[in-house]
Amino acid sequence: MSKYSKRSRNHQQSGGDFESNTELLATTFAMLTEVQVSETIGVSLQTLRNWRCMGRCLPYHKIGRLVRYHPNDVARFLESSKVAVGVSQ
């Protein structure tokens, strides 16, 4: 049994508290930094920052001074920018 499944079981038994809820959430997904996102989507860090300031960017989370992106939001952004190419005959 992994330590996370044990925590989850303990969480269910104890009714949970803020700290255990936060730990469980942190193990559910990892947020991406702006550097990771800029490398993933192939734009410079400054371009990503400019997009964010202009409201042209994908959704992000602001945690204090930190900017973080959810991987699903990055995937949706990439999917939405896909250009369909028609088949010519």
N, C-alpha and C positions, 0 to 999 in steps of 0.2 A: 504494500500500500504506500502510495506516495505521500509526502508531507502535506501536499495540497488537498488531497482527498480526505486526509485526517482532519485538517483544519475545517474543511467544509462540513464534515460530520459533526465536529465539535461546535461549529457555528450553529448548525441546525438544533443541536441539543440545548445549547445555552441561550438561544434566542438572539444571539449576536450582539455586537456593539459596534461603535463607529470604527474602531481600529481593525477588527476582524473583517468588517465589510470592505474597508479600504484595501486590506491585504488580498482579499478574494478578488476584488475588482482589478488590482494590479496584476494578478496572475492570469486574468482573462484575456487581456490584450496588452500589447506594448505600443506606446505612442512613439511617433517618429519625430525627430528633430527637424528643424528647417534645413539643416545641411543634408540630412539623409533624403529629404523630399526633393531638394534641388538637384541632387545627384540622380535620384530615381527618375524624375521627369525630364531631366536634361536641360535645365535652365540654370543660370547663375544664381547665387544666393541673393545678390542685389535685385535681380529681376523678380524673384519670388517675394522679396520684401516690398518692392514697388507695387506688385500686383495686390498684395495684402493691404497696403495703404490706400490703394485706389478702389478696393472692393471688387477686384476682378479675379480673385483667387479662390481656391477651394476652402471649405470650412476649416477652421482651426480653433484650438483651445488656447486661451491666454491664462497661464498659471503664474501669478506674480509677474516676473519679468520674462518668464519662459514662454516660448511659443511651441506648441506641439500639435501634431496632425494624427488623426486616426487612420490606420492603414486602409480601411474600407473607403474613407473619403478620398484618399489618393487614388485608389483603384477606380472609383466612380468618375473622378476627374479625367483620368486617362481614357476610360471607356467613352466618356462624352466627347472627347476631342478626336475620336477616331473618324477618319474620312473614308466613306465607302467608295470603292472604285467599281464602276460598272463594267460589265463584260461586253466588249464590242464584237460584232459578227462580221 
